[in-house]
Amino acid sequence: MNTPLIILLAILSVGVLYVLLPIAMDEYSRLRGPRVVTCPETQAPVEVDLDAGFGALTVLSGRPTLRVQRCEHWQDAESRSCAQGCLQGIDALAAREHGLLTRPLQRAGSSAQQA
């Protein structure tokens, strides 16, 4: 191989390792875990899991694309093809900042008692 090509590949590899990988891993950690959102079809709070891997890959293009991986309302194959309108609020916030996405779900009985 040509020496300039080897140097270029080494610089590109270092850039991926030290720049893109931490960005993707940070987004993955923000998106993983269950979230409570309001279902636009039933207007009820539901627990969903976001596809963290897909979000981590798409954040490298500038803005994460969110999609639901699991929803507690998905009982059959028909309901899995919902419009996922519940993501609109999360998606709008993710475009500005990721504050909502870092809040884990609080299950009943696990919250701290208020004084």
KOLGU-4560 file (N, C-alpha, C; in nm, 3 decimals, padded with zeros to 5 digits):
<recs>
<n_xx: 00.083 n_yy: -00.119 n_zz: 00.000 ca_xx: 00.000 ca_yy: 00.000 ca_zz: 00.000 c_xx: 00.087 c_yy: 00.125 c_zz: 00.000 mol: A seq: 1 type: MET>
<n_xx: 00.028 n_yy: 00.229 n_zz: -00.039 ca_xx: 00.094 ca_yy: 00.358 ca_zz: -00.047 c_xx: 00.097 c_yy: 00.421 c_zz: 00.093 mol: A seq: 2 type: ASN>
<n_xx: 00.209 n_yy: 00.481 n_zz: 00.131 ca_xx: 00.225 ca_yy: 00.539 ca_zz: 00.265 c_xx: 00.121 c_yy: 00.649 c_zz: 00.294 mol: A seq: 3 type: THR>
<n_xx: 00.093 n_yy: 00.742 n_zz: 00.204 ca_xx: -00.010 ca_yy: 00.844 ca_zz: 00.235 c_xx: -00.148 c_yy: 00.782 c_zz: 00.259 mol: A seq: 4 type: PRO>
<n_xx: -00.178 n_yy: 00.674 n_zz: 00.189 ca_xx: -00.307 ca_yy: 00.608 ca_zz: 00.209 c_xx: -00.314 c_yy: 00.544 c_zz: 00.347 mol: A seq: 5 type: LEU>
<n_xx: -00.206 n_yy: 00.485 n_zz: 00.393 ca_xx: -00.201 ca_yy: 00.425 ca_zz: 00.526 c_xx: -00.218 c_yy: 00.534 c_zz: 00.633 mol: A seq: 6 type: ILE>
<n_xx: -00.152 n_yy: 00.646 n_zz: 00.615 ca_xx: -00.164 ca_yy: 00.756 ca_zz: 00.710 c_xx: -00.306 c_yy: 00.811 c_zz: 00.713 mol: A seq: 7 type: ILE>
<n_xx: -00.367 n_yy: 00.824 n_zz: 00.596 ca_xx: -00.505 ca_yy: 00.871 ca_zz: 00.588 c_xx: -00.601 c_yy: 00.775 c_zz: 00.658 mol: A seq: 8 type: LEU>
<n_xx: -00.582 n_yy: 00.645 n_zz: 00.637 ca_xx: -00.667 ca_yy: 00.546 ca_zz: 00.703 c_xx: -00.646 c_yy: 00.547 c_zz: 00.854 mol: A seq: 9 type: LEU>
<n_xx: -00.523 n_yy: 00.569 n_zz: 00.899 ca_xx: -00.496 ca_yy: 00.576 ca_zz: 01.043 c_xx: -00.563 c_yy: 00.698 c_zz: 01.106 mol: A seq: 10 type: ALA>
<n_xx: -00.557 n_yy: 00.812 n_zz: 01.039 ca_xx: -00.622 ca_yy: 00.934 ca_zz: 01.090 c_xx: -00.774 c_yy: 00.914 c_zz: 01.093 mol: A seq: 11 type: ILE>
<n_xx: -00.828 n_yy: 00.853 n_zz: 00.992 ca_xx: -00.972 ca_yy: 00.827 ca_zz: 00.987 c_xx: -01.014 c_yy: 00.730 c_zz: 01.098 mol: A seq: 12 type: LEU>
<n_xx: -00.935 n_yy: 00.629 n_zz: 01.122 ca_xx: -00.965 ca_yy: 00.533 ca_zz: 01.229 c_xx: -00.962 c_yy: 00.599 c_zz: 01.366 mol: A seq: 13 type: SER>
<n_xx: -00.864 n_yy: 00.685 n_zz: 01.390 ca_xx: -00.855 ca_yy: 00.756 ca_zz: 01.517 c_xx: -00.974 c_yy: 00.849 c_zz: 01.533 mol: A seq: 14 type: VAL>
<n_xx: -01.015 n_yy: 00.914 n_zz: 01.427 ca_xx: -01.131 ca_yy: 01.003 ca_zz: 01.432 c_xx: -01.258 c_yy: 00.927 c_zz: 01.469 mol: A seq: 15 type: GLY>
<n_xx: -01.277 n_yy: 00.811 n_zz: 01.409 ca_xx: -01.394 ca_yy: 00.729 ca_zz: 01.440 c_xx: -01.388 c_yy: 00.681 c_zz: 01.584 mol: A seq: 16 type: VAL>
<n_xx: -01.272 n_yy: 00.636 n_zz: 01.626 ca_xx: -01.258 ca_yy: 00.581 ca_zz: 01.761 c_xx: -01.276 c_yy: 00.685 c_zz: 01.870 mol: A seq: 17 type: LEU>
<n_xx: -01.221 n_yy: 00.804 n_zz: 01.852 ca_xx: -01.221 ca_yy: 00.904 ca_zz: 01.958 c_xx: -01.328 c_yy: 01.013 c_zz: 01.945 mol: A seq: 18 type: TYR>
<n_xx: -01.395 n_yy: 01.019 n_zz: 01.833 ca_xx: -01.498 ca_yy: 01.123 ca_zz: 01.815 c_xx: -01.636 c_yy: 01.060 c_zz: 01.797 mol: A seq: 19 type: VAL>
<n_xx: -01.653 n_yy: 00.978 n_zz: 01.695 ca_xx: -01.785 ca_yy: 00.926 ca_zz: 01.664 c_xx: -01.833 c_yy: 00.820 c_zz: 01.762 mol: A seq: 20 type: LEU>
<n_xx: -01.745 n_yy: 00.732 n_zz: 01.804 ca_xx: -01.784 ca_yy: 00.627 ca_zz: 01.897 c_xx: -01.835 c_yy: 00.682 c_zz: 02.030 mol: A seq: 21 type: LEU>
<n_xx: -01.767 n_yy: 00.779 n_zz: 02.093 ca_xx: -01.822 ca_yy: 00.834 ca_zz: 02.218 c_xx: -01.958 c_yy: 00.904 c_zz: 02.199 mol: A seq: 22 type: PRO>
<n_xx: -01.978 n_yy: 00.968 n_zz: 02.086 ca_xx: -02.106 ca_yy: 01.033 ca_zz: 02.059 c_xx: -02.217 c_yy: 00.928 c_zz: 02.050 mol: A seq: 23 type: ILE>
<n_xx: -02.190 n_yy: 00.820 n_zz: 01.977 ca_xx: -02.289 ca_yy: 00.714 ca_zz: 01.961 c_xx: -02.315 c_yy: 00.644 c_zz: 02.094 mol: A seq: 24 type: ALA>
<n_xx: -02.213 n_yy: 00.619 n_zz: 02.172 ca_xx: -02.231 ca_yy: 00.551 ca_zz: 02.301 c_xx: -02.308 c_yy: 00.639 c_zz: 02.399 mol: A seq: 25 type: MET>
<n_xx: -02.283 n_yy: 00.770 n_zz: 02.397 ca_xx: -02.356 ca_yy: 00.861 ca_zz: 02.483 c_xx: -02.504 c_yy: 00.861 c_zz: 02.448 mol: A seq: 26 type: ASP>
<n_xx: -02.534 n_yy: 00.865 n_zz: 02.320 ca_xx: -02.674 ca_yy: 00.865 ca_zz: 02.277 c_xx: -02.741 c_yy: 00.731 c_zz: 02.312 mol: A seq: 27 type: GLU>
<n_xx: -02.668 n_yy: 00.623 n_zz: 02.297 ca_xx: -02.721 ca_yy: 00.491 ca_zz: 02.332 c_xx: -02.760 c_yy: 00.487 c_zz: 02.480 mol: A seq: 28 type: TYR>
<n_xx: -02.672 n_yy: 00.540 n_zz: 02.565 ca_xx: -02.701 ca_yy: 00.538 ca_zz: 02.709 c_xx: -02.819 c_yy: 00.629 c_zz: 02.744 mol: A seq: 29 type: SER>
<n_xx: -02.839 n_yy: 00.736 n_zz: 02.669 ca_xx: -02.953 ca_yy: 00.826 ca_zz: 02.694 c_xx: -03.085 c_yy: 00.762 c_zz: 02.652 mol: A seq: 30 type: ARG>
<n_xx: -03.083 n_yy: 00.684 n_zz: 02.546 ca_xx: -03.206 ca_yy: 00.631 ca_zz: 02.488 c_xx: -03.248 c_yy: 00.497 c_zz: 02.547 mol: A seq: 31 type: LEU>
<n_xx: -03.160 n_yy: 00.426 n_zz: 02.611 ca_xx: -03.196 ca_yy: 00.293 ca_zz: 02.660 c_xx: -03.280 c_yy: 00.302 c_zz: 02.787 mol: A seq: 32 type: ARG>
<n_xx: -03.360 n_yy: 00.201 n_zz: 02.805 ca_xx: -03.446 ca_yy: 00.194 ca_zz: 02.921 c_xx: -03.588 c_yy: 00.237 c_zz: 02.889 mol: A seq: 33 type: GLY>
<n_xx: -03.681 n_yy: 00.200 n_zz: 02.976 ca_xx: -03.823 ca_yy: 00.232 ca_zz: 02.952 c_xx: -03.854 c_yy: 00.379 c_zz: 02.975 mol: A seq: 34 type: PRO>
<n_xx: -03.952 n_yy: 00.430 n_zz: 02.903 ca_xx: -04.000 ca_yy: 00.568 ca_zz: 02.916 c_xx: -04.151 c_yy: 00.564 c_zz: 02.927 mol: A seq: 35 type: ARG>
<n_xx: -04.206 n_yy: 00.662 n_zz: 02.993 ca_xx: -04.351 ca_yy: 00.676 ca_zz: 02.999 c_xx: -04.390 c_yy: 00.790 c_zz: 02.907 mol: A seq: 36 type: VAL>
<n_xx: -04.478 n_yy: 00.760 n_zz: 02.812 ca_xx: -04.527 ca_yy: 00.860 ca_zz: 02.717 c_xx: -04.680 c_yy: 00.851 c_zz: 02.714 mol: A seq: 37 type: VAL>
<n_xx: -04.742 n_yy: 00.950 n_zz: 02.656 ca_xx: -04.887 ca_yy: 00.949 ca_zz: 02.640 c_xx: -04.920 c_yy: 00.895 c_zz: 02.502 mol: A seq: 38 type: THR>
<n_xx: -04.997 n_yy: 00.789 n_zz: 02.499 ca_xx: -05.039 ca_yy: 00.730 ca_zz: 02.372 c_xx: -05.141 c_yy: 00.822 c_zz: 02.307 mol: A seq: 39 type: CYS>
<n_xx: -05.118 n_yy: 00.865 n_zz: 02.182 ca_xx: -05.213 ca_yy: 00.955 ca_zz: 02.117 c_xx: -05.345 c_yy: 00.884 c_zz: 02.080 mol: A seq: 40 type: PRO>
<n_xx: -05.344 n_yy: 00.752 n_zz: 02.072 ca_xx: -05.466 ca_yy: 00.679 ca_zz: 02.038 c_xx: -05.558 c_yy: 00.663 c_zz: 02.158 mol: A seq: 41 type: GLU>
<n_xx: -05.500 n_yy: 00.633 n_zz: 02.276 ca_xx: -05.581 ca_yy: 00.607 ca_zz: 02.395 c_xx: -05.577 c_yy: 00.722 c_zz: 02.496 mol: A seq: 42 type: THR>
<n_xx: -05.487 n_yy: 00.817 n_zz: 02.477 ca_xx: -05.465 ca_yy: 00.929 ca_zz: 02.569 c_xx: -05.427 c_yy: 00.881 c_zz: 02.709 mol: A seq: 43 type: GLN>
<n_xx: -05.370 n_yy: 00.763 n_zz: 02.719 ca_xx: -05.329 ca_yy: 00.706 ca_zz: 02.847 c_xx: -05.178 c_yy: 00.696 c_zz: 02.852 mol: A seq: 44 type: ALA>
<n_xx: -05.119 n_yy: 00.703 n_zz: 02.971 ca_xx: -04.975 ca_yy: 00.685 ca_zz: 02.981 c_xx: -04.938 c_yy: 00.538 c_zz: 02.956 mol: A seq: 45 type: PRO>
<n_xx: -04.837 n_yy: 00.518 n_zz: 02.875 ca_xx: -04.789 ca_yy: 00.383 ca_zz: 02.843 c_xx: -04.637 c_yy: 00.378 c_zz: 02.858 mol: A seq: 46 type: VAL>
<n_xx: -04.587 n_yy: 00.260 n_zz: 02.884 ca_xx: -04.443 ca_yy: 00.240 ca_zz: 02.895 c_xx: -04.391 c_yy: 00.190 c_zz: 02.761 mol: A seq: 47 type: GLU>
<n_xx: -04.289 n_yy: 00.256 n_zz: 02.710 ca_xx: -04.228 ca_yy: 00.216 ca_zz: 02.584 c_xx: -04.077 c_yy: 00.204 c_zz: 02.602 mol: A seq: 48 type: VAL>
<n_xx: -04.017 n_yy: 00.120 n_zz: 02.520 ca_xx: -03.872 ca_yy: 00.112 ca_zz: 02.509 c_xx: -03.834 c_yy: 00.165 c_zz: 02.372 mol: A seq: 49 type: ASP>
<n_xx: -03.740 n_yy: 00.258 n_zz: 02.369 ca_xx: -03.693 ca_yy: 00.311 ca_zz: 02.242 c_xx: -03.586 c_yy: 00.220 c_zz: 02.186 mol: A seq: 50 type: LEU>
<n_xx: -03.569 n_yy: 00.223 n_zz: 02.054 ca_xx: -03.465 ca_yy: 00.147 ca_zz: 01.988 c_xx: -03.334 c_yy: 00.225 c_zz: 02.002 mol: A seq: 51 type: ASP>
<n_xx: -03.260 n_yy: 00.196 n_zz: 02.108 ca_xx: -03.140 ca_yy: 00.273 ca_zz: 02.142 c_xx: -03.029 c_yy: 00.255 c_zz: 02.039 mol: A seq: 52 type: ALA>
<n_xx: -03.015 n_yy: 00.137 n_zz: 01.985 ca_xx: -02.912 ca_yy: 00.112 ca_zz: 01.884 c_xx: -02.934 c_yy: 00.194 c_zz: 01.758 mol: A seq: 53 type: GLY>
<n_xx: -03.058 n_yy: 00.198 n_zz: 01.712 ca_xx: -03.091 ca_yy: 00.276 ca_zz: 01.593 c_xx: -03.071 c_yy: 00.425 c_zz: 01.619 mol: A seq: 54 type: PHE>
<n_xx: -03.112 n_yy: 00.471 n_zz: 01.737 ca_xx: -03.094 ca_yy: 00.611 ca_zz: 01.773 c_xx: -02.947 c_yy: 00.649 c_zz: 01.781 mol: A seq: 55 type: GLY>
<n_xx: -02.863 n_yy: 00.557 n_zz: 01.832 ca_xx: -02.720 ca_yy: 00.585 ca_zz: 01.842 c_xx: -02.656 c_yy: 00.594 c_zz: 01.704 mol: A seq: 56 type: ALA>
<n_xx: -02.700 n_yy: 00.513 n_zz: 01.612 ca_xx: -02.645 ca_yy: 00.520 ca_zz: 01.476 c_xx: -02.691 c_yy: 00.645 c_zz: 01.403 mol: A seq: 57 type: LEU>
<n_xx: -02.817 n_yy: 00.682 n_zz: 01.422 ca_xx: -02.868 ca_yy: 00.797 ca_zz: 01.348 c_xx: -02.822 c_yy: 00.931 c_zz: 01.406 mol: A seq: 58 type: THR>
<n_xx: -02.778 n_yy: 00.932 n_zz: 01.532 ca_xx: -02.729 ca_yy: 01.059 ca_zz: 01.590 c_xx: -02.602 c_yy: 01.104 c_zz: 01.519 mol: A seq: 59 type: VAL>
<n_xx: -02.532 n_yy: 01.013 n_zz: 01.457 ca_xx: -02.409 ca_yy: 01.049 ca_zz: 01.385 c_xx: -02.437 c_yy: 01.134 c_zz: 01.263 mol: A seq: 60 type: LEU>
<n_xx: -02.562 n_yy: 01.135 n_zz: 01.217 ca_xx: -02.599 ca_yy: 01.221 ca_zz: 01.104 c_xx: -02.643 c_yy: 01.359 c_zz: 01.150 mol: A seq: 61 type: SER>
<n_xx: -02.642 n_yy: 01.383 n_zz: 01.282 ca_xx: -02.674 ca_yy: 01.515 ca_zz: 01.334 c_xx: -02.791 c_yy: 01.519 c_zz: 01.429 mol: A seq: 62 type: GLY>
<n_xx: -02.888 n_yy: 01.431 n_zz: 01.411 ca_xx: -03.007 ca_yy: 01.430 ca_zz: 01.495 c_xx: -03.057 c_yy: 01.286 c_zz: 01.505 mol: A seq: 63 type: ARG>
<n_xx: -03.082 n_yy: 01.237 n_zz: 01.626 ca_xx: -03.127 ca_yy: 01.098 ca_zz: 01.638 c_xx: -03.268 c_yy: 01.080 c_zz: 01.585 mol: A seq: 64 type: PRO>
<n_xx: -03.289 n_yy: 00.968 n_zz: 01.520 ca_xx: -03.422 ca_yy: 00.929 ca_zz: 01.476 c_xx: -03.474 c_yy: 00.827 c_zz: 01.576 mol: A seq: 65 type: THR>
<n_xx: -03.584 n_yy: 00.859 n_zz: 01.640 ca_xx: -03.637 ca_yy: 00.773 ca_zz: 01.744 c_xx: -03.743 c_yy: 00.681 c_zz: 01.687 mol: A seq: 66 type: LEU>
<n_xx: -03.746 n_yy: 00.558 n_zz: 01.741 ca_xx: -03.854 ca_yy: 00.465 ca_zz: 01.709 c_xx: -03.874 c_yy: 00.373 c_zz: 01.828 mol: A seq: 67 type: ARG>
<n_xx: -03.997 n_yy: 00.328 n_zz: 01.841 ca_xx: -04.034 ca_yy: 00.243 ca_zz: 01.954 c_xx: -03.994 c_yy: 00.100 c_zz: 01.923 mol: A seq: 68 type: VAL>
<n_xx: -03.929 n_yy: 00.039 n_zz: 02.019 ca_xx: -03.892 ca_yy: -00.102 ca_zz: 02.005 c_xx: -03.996 c_yy: -00.191 c_zz: 02.073 mol: A seq: 69 type: GLN>
<n_xx: -04.050 n_yy: -00.144 n_zz: 02.186 ca_xx: -04.151 ca_yy: -00.220 ca_zz: 02.260 c_xx: -04.249 c_yy: -00.123 c_zz: 02.323 mol: A seq: 70 type: ARG>
<n_xx: -04.376 n_yy: -00.159 n_zz: 02.317 ca_xx: -04.482 ca_yy: -00.078 ca_zz: 02.380 c_xx: -04.574 c_yy: -00.173 c_zz: 02.455 mol: A seq: 71 type: CYS>
<n_xx: -04.618 n_yy: -00.130 n_zz: 02.574 ca_xx: -04.704 ca_yy: -00.218 ca_zz: 02.653 c_xx: -04.842 c_yy: -00.237 c_zz: 02.589 mol: A seq: 72 type: GLU>
<n_xx: -04.880 n_yy: -00.155 n_zz: 02.492 ca_xx: -05.008 ca_yy: -00.170 ca_zz: 02.422 c_xx: -04.997 c_yy: -00.265 c_zz: 02.303 mol: A seq: 73 type: HIS>
<n_xx: -04.876 n_yy: -00.304 n_zz: 02.266 ca_xx: -04.859 ca_yy: -00.392 ca_zz: 02.150 c_xx: -04.883 c_yy: -00.536 c_zz: 02.192 mol: A seq: 74 type: TRP>
<n_xx: -05.005 n_yy: -00.582 n_zz: 02.176 ca_xx: -05.040 ca_yy: -00.719 ca_zz: 02.211 c_xx: -05.039 c_yy: -00.810 c_zz: 02.089 mol: A seq: 75 type: GLN>
<n_xx: -05.063 n_yy: -00.754 n_zz: 01.972 ca_xx: -05.069 ca_yy: -00.834 ca_zz: 01.851 c_xx: -04.991 c_yy: -00.765 c_zz: 01.739 mol: A seq: 76 type: ASP>
<n_xx: -04.978 n_yy: -00.832 n_zz: 01.627 ca_xx: -04.900 ca_yy: -00.779 ca_zz: 01.514 c_xx: -04.964 c_yy: -00.654 c_zz: 01.455 mol: A seq: 77 type: ALA>
<n_xx: -05.097 n_yy: -00.642 n_zz: 01.461 ca_xx: -05.166 ca_yy: -00.526 ca_zz: 01.406 c_xx: -05.127 c_yy: -00.397 c_zz: 01.478 mol: A seq: 78 type: GLU>
<n_xx: -05.123 n_yy: -00.403 n_zz: 01.609 ca_xx: -05.094 ca_yy: -00.281 ca_zz: 01.686 c_xx: -04.948 c_yy: -00.238 c_zz: 01.675 mol: A seq: 79 type: SER>
<n_xx: -04.861 n_yy: -00.326 n_zz: 01.631 ca_xx: -04.719 ca_yy: -00.289 ca_zz: 01.616 c_xx: -04.696 c_yy: -00.194 c_zz: 01.500 mol: A seq: 80 type: ARG>
<n_xx: -04.795 n_yy: -00.181 n_zz: 01.415 ca_xx: -04.781 ca_yy: -00.091 ca_zz: 01.301 c_xx: -04.844 c_yy: 00.045 c_zz: 01.330 mol: A seq: 81 type: SER>
<n_xx: -04.850 n_yy: 00.084 n_zz: 01.458 ca_xx: -04.907 ca_yy: 00.214 ca_zz: 01.492 c_xx: -04.817 c_yy: 00.326 c_zz: 01.439 mol: A seq: 82 type: CYS>
<n_xx: -04.868 n_yy: 00.445 n_zz: 01.436 ca_xx: -04.795 ca_yy: 00.559 ca_zz: 01.380 c_xx: -04.683 c_yy: 00.609 c_zz: 01.472 mol: A seq: 83 type: ALA>
<n_xx: -04.677 n_yy: 00.560 n_zz: 01.594 ca_xx: -04.578 ca_yy: 00.601 ca_zz: 01.694 c_xx: -04.580 c_yy: 00.752 c_zz: 01.715 mol: A seq: 84 type: GLN>
<n_xx: -04.700 n_yy: 00.808 n_zz: 01.720 ca_xx: -04.716 ca_yy: 00.950 ca_zz: 01.744 c_xx: -04.671 c_yy: 00.992 c_zz: 01.883 mol: A seq: 85 type: GLY>
<n_xx: -04.658 n_yy: 00.894 n_zz: 01.972 ca_xx: -04.613 ca_yy: 00.923 ca_zz: 02.108 c_xx: -04.471 c_yy: 00.977 c_zz: 02.110 mol: A seq: 86 type: CYS>
<n_xx: -04.397 n_yy: 00.957 n_zz: 02.004 ca_xx: -04.258 ca_yy: 01.002 ca_zz: 01.999 c_xx: -04.243 c_yy: 01.148 c_zz: 01.960 mol: A seq: 87 type: LEU>
<n_xx: -04.349 n_yy: 01.214 n_zz: 01.918 ca_xx: -04.337 ca_yy: 01.352 ca_zz: 01.870 c_xx: -04.284 c_yy: 01.445 c_zz: 01.978 mol: A seq: 88 type: GLN>
<n_xx: -04.333 n_yy: 01.433 n_zz: 02.100 ca_xx: -04.284 ca_yy: 01.518 ca_zz: 02.208 c_xx: -04.139 c_yy: 01.489 c_zz: 02.243 mol: A seq: 89 type: GLY>
<n_xx: -04.103 n_yy: 01.361 n_zz: 02.246 ca_xx: -03.964 ca_yy: 01.324 ca_zz: 02.276 c_xx: -03.874 c_yy: 01.368 c_zz: 02.162 mol: A seq: 90 type: ILE>
<n_xx: -03.919 n_yy: 01.348 n_zz: 02.038 ca_xx: -03.839 ca_yy: 01.384 ca_zz: 01.922 c_xx: -03.814 c_yy: 01.534 c_zz: 01.916 mol: A seq: 91 type: ASP>
<n_xx: -03.914 n_yy: 01.614 n_zz: 01.948 ca_xx: -03.896 ca_yy: 01.760 ca_zz: 01.946 c_xx: -03.796 c_yy: 01.802 c_zz: 02.053 mol: A seq: 92 type: ALA>
<n_xx: -03.803 n_yy: 01.739 n_zz: 02.166 ca_xx: -03.710 ca_yy: 01.772 ca_zz: 02.273 c_xx: -03.569 c_yy: 01.726 c_zz: 02.238 mol: A seq: 93 type: LEU>
<n_xx: -03.558 n_yy: 01.610 n_zz: 02.176 ca_xx: -03.427 ca_yy: 01.558 ca_zz: 02.140 c_xx: -03.357 c_yy: 01.648 c_zz: 02.039 mol: A seq: 94 type: ALA>
<n_xx: -03.436 n_yy: 01.717 n_zz: 01.960 ca_xx: -03.376 ca_yy: 01.810 ca_zz: 01.864 c_xx: -03.309 c_yy: 01.927 c_zz: 01.935 mol: A seq: 95 type: ALA>
<n_xx: -03.364 n_yy: 01.968 n_zz: 02.049 ca_xx: -03.308 ca_yy: 02.081 ca_zz: 02.126 c_xx: -03.209 c_yy: 02.033 c_zz: 02.230 mol: A seq: 96 type: ARG>
<n_xx: -03.252 n_yy: 01.939 n_zz: 02.312 ca_xx: -03.167 ca_yy: 01.886 ca_zz: 02.418 c_xx: -03.222 c_yy: 01.751 c_zz: 02.459 mol: A seq: 97 type: GLU>
<n_xx: -03.146 n_yy: 01.675 n_zz: 02.532 ca_xx: -03.186 ca_yy: 01.540 ca_zz: 02.566 c_xx: -03.232 c_yy: 01.528 c_zz: 02.711 mol: A seq: 98 type: HIS>
<n_xx: -03.276 n_yy: 01.634 n_zz: 02.773 ca_xx: -03.314 ca_yy: 01.632 ca_zz: 02.913 c_xx: -03.420 c_yy: 01.529 c_zz: 02.948 mol: A seq: 99 type: GLY>
<n_xx: -03.526 n_yy: 01.517 n_zz: 02.866 ca_xx: -03.632 ca_yy: 01.422 ca_zz: 02.894 c_xx: -03.584 c_yy: 01.279 c_zz: 02.878 mol: A seq: 100 type: LEU>
<n_xx: -03.495 n_yy: 01.257 n_zz: 02.786 ca_xx: -03.452 ca_yy: 01.121 ca_zz: 02.756 c_xx: -03.361 c_yy: 01.063 c_zz: 02.864 mol: A seq: 101 type: LEU>
<n_xx: -03.312 n_yy: 01.145 n_zz: 02.954 ca_xx: -03.223 ca_yy: 01.093 ca_zz: 03.057 c_xx: -03.299 c_yy: 01.058 c_zz: 03.184 mol: A seq: 102 type: THR>
<n_xx: -03.430 n_yy: 01.084 n_zz: 03.189 ca_xx: -03.509 ca_yy: 01.052 ca_zz: 03.308 c_xx: -03.554 c_yy: 00.908 c_zz: 03.301 mol: A seq: 103 type: ARG>
<n_xx: -03.512 n_yy: 00.823 n_zz: 03.396 ca_xx: -03.559 ca_yy: 00.686 ca_zz: 03.395 c_xx: -03.704 c_yy: 00.676 c_zz: 03.444 mol: A seq: 104 type: PRO>
<n_xx: -03.767 n_yy: 00.568 n_zz: 03.411 ca_xx: -03.903 ca_yy: 00.543 ca_zz: 03.453 c_xx: -03.906 c_yy: 00.516 c_zz: 03.603 mol: A seq: 105 type: LEU>
<n_xx: -03.997 n_yy: 00.578 n_zz: 03.675 ca_xx: -04.015 ca_yy: 00.549 ca_zz: 03.817 c_xx: -04.136 c_yy: 00.457 c_zz: 03.831 mol: A seq: 106 type: GLN>
<n_xx: -04.110 n_yy: 00.341 n_zz: 03.883 ca_xx: -04.218 ca_yy: 00.243 ca_zz: 03.903 c_xx: -04.289 c_yy: 00.271 c_zz: 04.034 mol: A seq: 107 type: ARG>
<n_xx: -04.412 n_yy: 00.228 n_zz: 04.044 ca_xx: -04.491 ca_yy: 00.249 ca_zz: 04.166 c_xx: -04.421 c_yy: 00.184 c_zz: 04.283 mol: A seq: 108 type: ALA>
<n_xx: -04.409 n_yy: 00.258 n_zz: 04.391 ca_xx: -04.345 ca_yy: 00.206 ca_zz: 04.512 c_xx: -04.195 c_yy: 00.229 c_zz: 04.517 mol: A seq: 109 type: GLY>
<n_xx: -04.133 n_yy: 00.270 n_zz: 04.406 ca_xx: -03.989 ca_yy: 00.290 ca_zz: 04.405 c_xx: -03.950 c_yy: 00.437 c_zz: 04.423 mol: A seq: 110 type: SER>
<n_xx: -04.048 n_yy: 00.526 n_zz: 04.421 ca_xx: -04.016 ca_yy: 00.667 ca_zz: 04.434 c_xx: -03.989 c_yy: 00.700 c_zz: 04.581 mol: A seq: 111 type: SER>
<n_xx: -03.906 n_yy: 00.799 n_zz: 04.604 ca_xx: -03.872 ca_yy: 00.839 ca_zz: 04.740 c_xx: -03.992 c_yy: 00.908 c_zz: 04.806 mol: A seq: 112 type: ALA>
<n_xx: -04.006 n_yy: 00.889 n_zz: 04.935 ca_xx: -04.116 ca_yy: 00.951 ca_zz: 05.006 c_xx: -04.087 c_yy: 01.100 c_zz: 05.020 mol: A seq: 113 type: GLN>
<n_xx: -04.189 n_yy: 01.179 n_zz: 04.996 ca_xx: -04.172 ca_yy: 01.323 ca_zz: 05.007 c_xx: -04.204 c_yy: 01.366 c_zz: 05.149 mol: A seq: 114 type: GLN>
<n_xx: -04.123 n_yy: 01.459 n_zz: 05.204 ca_xx: -04.141 ca_yy: 01.504 ca_zz: 05.343 c_xx: -04.245 c_yy: 01.613 c_zz: 05.349 mol: A seq: 115 type: ALA>
</recs>
